[in-house]
Structures are given as C-alpha cells and as structure tokens.
Amino acid sequence: MNEKQPISGWKDKALFTPGPLTTSRTVKQAMLRDVGSRDFEFIGIVREIRERLVALAGARPGDYEAVLMQGSGTFAVEAVFSSAVPPDGRVLIIINGAYGQRMEKICKTLKIETTVLEYPENTLPDLKEIEATLKSEVGLITHVAVVHCETTTGIINPIQKIGSLAKAVSARYIVDAMSSFGAVPMTAPSAYIDYLISSSNKCIEGVPGFAFVIARRETLLETEGWARSLCLDLLDQWKGLEKNGQFRFTPPTHALLAFQQALVELEAEGGPEGRASRYYKNYKVLVDGMRAMGFKEYLPAELQGYIITSFLYPDDPKWDFEKFYRRLNDRDLVIYPGKVSNADCFRIGNIGRIGESDVKTLLAAIREVMNEMGFHP
Ligand SMILES: *Cc1c(COP(=O)(O)O)cnc(C)c1O
C-alpha cells in the first residue's frame, strides 16, 4: 500500500464515520454488472461469502452457519431477537451505550421480557453483577446480549468473559459485533457466542445492503416456530439459503458482489490481524494529532478501542460543531456527530479504506478550520 496516496484509490469524500465507510475502488467496481438472483454464478458467490464468514468467525463449517439478511445492521439484530428467543424467554441485556439501548428497544417492541444492566457510557460492565444477576435469575434468563465495540464511544466490551458467564448458566449468547467484526481479532467459539451479528458496510469494507448472523448451528436449529416476523425469520432465511442457495426475497445482488471483493481484499491485507494493525495506526496518528492540538477524548485511554473515538467539544464560545463539520465537509472530509448521552462529543472513525495519509490530511484540515473559526480546544 502506497501511504503517499489516499488508499481508497477513488477519491470521493473520505468518510471518518462508523459506516457506511470509504470503500476501495475495486470494491465499487465489482458492482458494475448485473446478475440474476437465480444465476448459478451468483448462487456460488453467496455460498462462498457464507463459507468465508464462518471461517472469519474462527468457526468450523458445520458448527456455525452464516445467515445473510437484507437490510442494515439493525435488521439483523432484530432478526436475532425476533427469531431466536422463545415465547417465554427472557434476555439479559448489558448496556453501556446507544446500541445496547437499541437492543432493549427492539425487545420492548417485540414484547420480549428483559432484565437490563445498564452502565455509564465510559465504563465497562460489572462482571460480578452480571454473574450475580444470572445466578439469581437462573432458569429465567434464556439469553444474554451485549455489544462488542460500543460505537457510541468506541469502548470494547469483554465479550469472552461475559460469554463464559452466560455459558455457566446455559443461556444463549448474542453479540452485536457490528463495528468490530473483521478488524478486532476474536473467534465465535472461544467467546461462547451463539449469535454473532455484523453487517456488510463496517470493517469488512463492503457497501450497505445486507447484514449477517453467524449462528451456532445447534442453537439455530432449536428455534423452530419462534419467529415473530416473516421477513426477519432467521431460521427460514437459513433454510432458504440451504435449500437452493437463494434468498427468500430479492437479494441485494450488487452489494453481495462488492462484499465478495471486500472479503478477498480483507484476506489480502492479512485478515482481521492485518486490518487491525492499519486501523490501530489510524487511531494512533489521530489521537496523537488531536491531543497535540488540545482536543481531549471522552473515554479514558485504557478503555478506548481503535475503531472510533469520541472527542469532547472544546470549551470555547467560538466552537460550533455544525460549522466545524461543514467546513471539513467542504474539504471532502466527513466526521460524525456524537451519541454519548452525558457529554457533548463528536466522533472520528478510523475504519474503512483509509490510511495514515488520510488521517494526516484530516488533522491538517482540522487545524486549518480551527484557525479559521478561532477556537482553542
Ligand atoms: C452500525 C452499528 C449497528 C447497526 O446500525 P445500522 O445503521 O442499522 O447499520 C448496530 N450496532 C453497532 C454497534 C453499530 O456500530
């Protein structure tokens, strides 16, 4: 990779966001053809994608199944809750950010019973409290759900430890790994995950259009008759894919072509380890540069992951996020508003087809805009 050039290769706006992300030119080019959904070549591509996803989750074929679902990431989260929790089930939801809260909202909407353990957005969940809750509600709690990288802040939750607590009480384990899968090395079996959820347009660097669930086969097979939705029926979607290799309803053909190319490029980069090292470098260059200008992160450094960083608003009357955002956007650099509930923040993502040179371009532009606007962080 030539770090002197922008690595996306096809320079539109650079997206420093939590998704959709900047994608490579070759990923975009993979979409420049039409394929029929019943085309044997397309069916082969879908099969290959599903096999690659199971391997990427560190699972053996047959132990886990990859189910692709039309829609954005949230559709797959809702597919899991609506399909995999029995009528008398109860989900322990561990929350420390907006995406954990969204899981609770999904369960409320579906009228699924929940027990909620909520923590401040800048702290890790309390493992002792989780263990005690699981023990006091043993037999009641059928499922445990948590977000891996809480994209609200960028904190990385201890999914393996929580998984072992869930396993100890035989609860099924659901992990929203939307913004970490493909870039934060982990395996589904070693974290005791039954349902790992992610989407096409995050760290695998595809385009939006579908999400996927990597499900433990045995667990998936026990969900017969539980689905509360036709479109989001995970088991039925899987059965369709198994029967004839096809989606039940119109598949996002172009997004799948792009995703297959994105998986090839992920492998060429050295898999999740290789990608992690590029993203980590992006993160490091970003925070060093931001700190040098006086910006402060919302999270304590020891909790901060390298996927996305929340920065506190500068305490200066000349600071104005909308203006700041627009001036960067005019320079083809896109950052993201904050989502933290108890502090004013903005976010900068380190993921997607961006590299050190892109981060340096962003830092230089931030300094320019800072001087133009006249604020001091
Ligand atoms: C991006 C993201 C989602 C899904 O968002 P969509 O807008 O539905 O794609 C869910 N959880 C986390 C942690 C995310 O980062």
The ligand as a Gaussian input file, in Angstrom:
#p B3LYP/6-31G(d) Opt

LIG

0 1
 C      -23.542000       0.385000      12.971000
 C      -23.989000      -0.364000      14.157000
 C      -25.246000      -1.014000      14.208000
 C      -26.225000      -1.043000      13.066000
 O      -26.557000       0.138000      12.515000
 P      -27.329000       0.219000      11.136000
 O      -27.471000       1.689000      10.947000
 O      -28.629000      -0.472000      11.291000
 O      -26.471000      -0.455000      10.104000
 C      -25.554000      -1.746000      15.336000
 N      -24.705000      -1.850000      16.353000
 C      -23.500000      -1.255000      16.344000
 C      -22.591000      -1.464000      17.497000
 C      -23.102000      -0.493000      15.249000
 O      -21.901000       0.083000      15.229000

